[in-house]
Amino acid sequence: MRRIKAGSLIDQIKVICVGDHIESINGKTVVGCRHYEVAKNLKDLEKGQTFMLKLIEPLKSFDMIEPRSKGGSFAEGKIVRGKETLRLRSKGPATVEEMPSDIEEKAVKKVDDLLEMYMGIRDLELAATMVEAGKGKNNPDEFAVALDEALGDFAFPDEFVFDVWGAIGDAMQGRF
């Protein structure tokens, strides 16, 4: 329902809300019907006649997201710091992902600078993927293997990979 007229019969039934979808009227499905067809079916009912509406409440998009709070809180067994972002995808469900730390953001910016210097492109998402591939790697060889697994199609030159490894290490050590 797009709107409910104040003082109408439907307005008096507090369980019916704007946004609810009518699935059927007296057992006859109206799924896929145009708005005017549903309205006509309702208008065609005899005045005073009892009828049955089957309604569907739509899913609320952001019900899974809690409001931010000061400091951290404990929810569902994990610490929540209010540093999450909702990632909407064209394929697949929306997900809530942790935001990168300040150190990771610095590393991403530095890697983005290296992308521009070596390849003439700026791509923060690609840079973030490269930083992610570098997490937990102890040396440039481990990083190169991880980078090939994640982004092998790019065939980055060894010198570039080494410089990216250095930029990630510098950021993690707080050297810039």
C-alpha positions as CSV (number, residue, x, y, z in Angstrom):
1,M,0.0,0.0,0.0
2,R,1.4,3.4,-1.0
3,R,-0.8,5.3,1.4
4,I,-3.6,4.9,3.8
5,K,-6.3,7.5,3.9
6,A,-6.7,9.0,7.4
7,G,-10.0,7.9,9.0
8,S,-10.6,5.1,6.4
9,L,-11.6,1.6,7.4
10,I,-8.0,0.4,6.7
11,D,-6.6,3.2,8.9
12,Q,-8.5,1.7,11.8
13,I,-6.7,-1.6,11.4
14,K,-3.4,-0.9,13.0
15,V,-1.6,-4.1,11.8
16,I,-1.8,-2.9,8.2
17,C,1.0,-0.5,7.3
18,V,2.0,1.6,4.4
19,G,4.4,-0.5,2.3
20,D,2.6,-3.8,2.9
21,H,1.9,-5.8,-0.2
22,I,-1.5,-7.3,-0.9
23,E,-1.0,-11.0,-1.9
24,S,-4.7,-12.0,-2.3
25,I,-8.2,-10.7,-1.9
26,N,-10.7,-13.4,-0.8
27,G,-8.2,-16.1,-1.8
28,K,-7.7,-14.7,-5.4
29,T,-4.1,-13.8,-5.9
30,V,-3.2,-10.3,-7.1
31,V,0.5,-10.9,-7.3
32,G,1.7,-9.4,-10.6
33,C,-1.4,-7.4,-11.1
34,R,-1.2,-3.7,-11.8
35,H,-2.2,-1.2,-9.1
36,Y,-5.4,-0.2,-10.9
37,E,-6.4,-3.8,-11.1
38,V,-6.0,-4.4,-7.4
39,A,-7.9,-1.1,-6.7
40,K,-10.7,-2.2,-9.0
41,N,-11.0,-5.6,-7.2
42,L,-11.3,-3.8,-3.9
43,K,-13.9,-1.3,-5.3
44,D,-15.9,-4.1,-6.8
45,L,-16.5,-5.6,-3.3
46,E,-20.1,-5.1,-2.1
47,K,-20.4,-2.5,0.6
48,G,-20.8,-4.2,4.0
49,Q,-19.5,-7.6,2.7
50,T,-16.8,-9.3,4.7
51,F,-13.6,-9.9,2.8
52,M,-10.2,-11.3,3.5
53,L,-6.9,-9.6,2.5
54,K,-3.7,-11.6,2.7
55,L,-0.8,-9.1,3.2
56,I,2.9,-9.5,3.0
57,E,5.2,-7.3,4.9
58,P,8.3,-6.5,2.8
59,L,11.8,-7.3,4.2
60,K,13.4,-4.2,5.8
61,S,16.7,-3.6,4.1
62,F,18.6,-2.3,7.1
63,D,17.2,-4.4,9.9
64,M,20.4,-6.3,10.3
65,I,22.4,-3.1,11.0
66,E,22.6,-1.8,14.5
67,P,23.0,1.9,15.3
68,R,26.5,3.0,16.0
69,S,27.4,3.3,19.6
70,K,30.2,5.0,21.5
71,G,33.2,2.7,22.0
72,G,32.9,-1.0,21.3
73,S,30.1,-3.3,22.2
74,F,29.7,-7.0,22.2
75,A,27.2,-8.5,19.8
76,E,26.8,-12.1,18.6
77,G,30.2,-13.1,20.0
78,K,32.3,-10.4,18.2
79,I,33.4,-6.9,19.2
80,V,31.7,-4.2,17.2
81,R,33.5,-0.8,17.0
82,G,31.0,1.0,14.7
83,K,33.6,0.8,11.9
84,E,31.7,-1.3,9.5
85,T,30.4,-0.5,6.0
86,L,27.5,-2.0,4.1
87,R,28.8,-3.4,0.8
88,L,26.1,-3.7,-1.9
89,R,26.9,-6.1,-4.7
90,S,25.3,-6.4,-8.1
91,K,25.4,-10.2,-7.7
92,G,24.9,-11.8,-4.3
93,P,23.7,-10.5,-1.0
94,A,24.6,-7.3,0.7
95,T,27.3,-7.8,3.4
96,V,28.5,-5.8,6.3
97,E,32.3,-5.5,6.2
98,E,34.8,-4.1,8.6
99,M,36.3,-0.7,7.5
100,P,40.0,-0.7,6.9
101,S,42.1,0.7,9.8
102,D,44.0,4.0,9.5
103,I,47.2,2.1,8.8
104,E,45.5,0.0,6.0
105,E,44.1,3.2,4.5
106,K,47.6,4.7,4.4
107,A,48.9,1.6,2.8
108,V,46.1,1.6,0.2
109,K,46.8,5.3,-0.7
110,K,50.6,4.5,-1.1
111,V,49.9,1.5,-3.3
112,D,47.5,3.6,-5.3
113,D,50.3,6.1,-5.8
114,L,52.5,3.2,-7.0
115,L,49.8,2.1,-9.4
116,E,49.8,5.5,-11.0
117,M,53.6,5.8,-11.1
118,Y,54.1,2.4,-12.7
119,M,51.0,2.0,-14.8
120,G,49.4,5.3,-15.1
121,I,46.1,4.3,-13.3
122,R,44.5,5.1,-10.0
123,D,42.3,2.4,-8.6
124,L,41.6,2.4,-4.8
125,E,39.8,-0.9,-5.0
126,L,42.7,-2.6,-6.8
127,A,45.1,-1.1,-4.3
128,A,42.9,-2.3,-1.4
129,T,42.9,-5.9,-2.8
130,M,46.7,-5.7,-3.0
131,V,47.0,-4.6,0.6
132,E,44.6,-7.4,1.6
133,A,46.8,-9.9,-0.2
134,G,49.8,-8.6,1.8
135,K,48.2,-9.2,5.2
136,G,49.9,-11.9,7.2
137,K,52.7,-12.3,4.7
138,N,56.2,-12.4,6.1
139,N,58.3,-11.7,3.1
140,P,58.1,-10.5,-0.5
141,D,58.0,-14.0,-1.9
142,E,54.9,-14.9,0.1
143,F,53.4,-11.6,-1.0
144,A,54.2,-12.3,-4.7
145,V,52.5,-15.7,-4.4
146,A,49.4,-14.3,-2.7
147,L,49.3,-11.5,-5.3
148,D,49.4,-14.0,-8.2
149,E,46.6,-16.0,-6.6
150,A,44.4,-12.9,-6.2
151,L,45.4,-10.8,-9.2
152,G,47.5,-13.1,-11.5
153,D,45.9,-11.8,-14.7
154,F,47.7,-8.4,-14.1
155,A,51.1,-10.0,-14.4
156,F,52.7,-7.2,-12.3
157,P,56.5,-6.8,-12.9
158,D,58.7,-8.0,-10.0
159,E,60.1,-4.5,-9.3
160,F,56.5,-3.2,-8.8
161,V,55.5,-6.1,-6.6
162,F,58.6,-5.5,-4.4
163,D,57.8,-1.7,-4.1
164,V,54.2,-2.6,-3.2
165,W,55.5,-5.0,-0.5
166,G,57.7,-2.2,0.8
167,A,54.9,0.3,0.9
168,I,52.6,-2.1,2.8
169,G,55.5,-2.9,5.2
170,D,56.2,0.8,5.7
171,A,52.5,1.5,6.5
172,M,52.3,-1.4,8.9
173,Q,55.4,-0.2,10.7
174,G,54.1,3.4,10.9
175,R,56.9,4.8,8.8
176,F,54.7,7.2,7.0
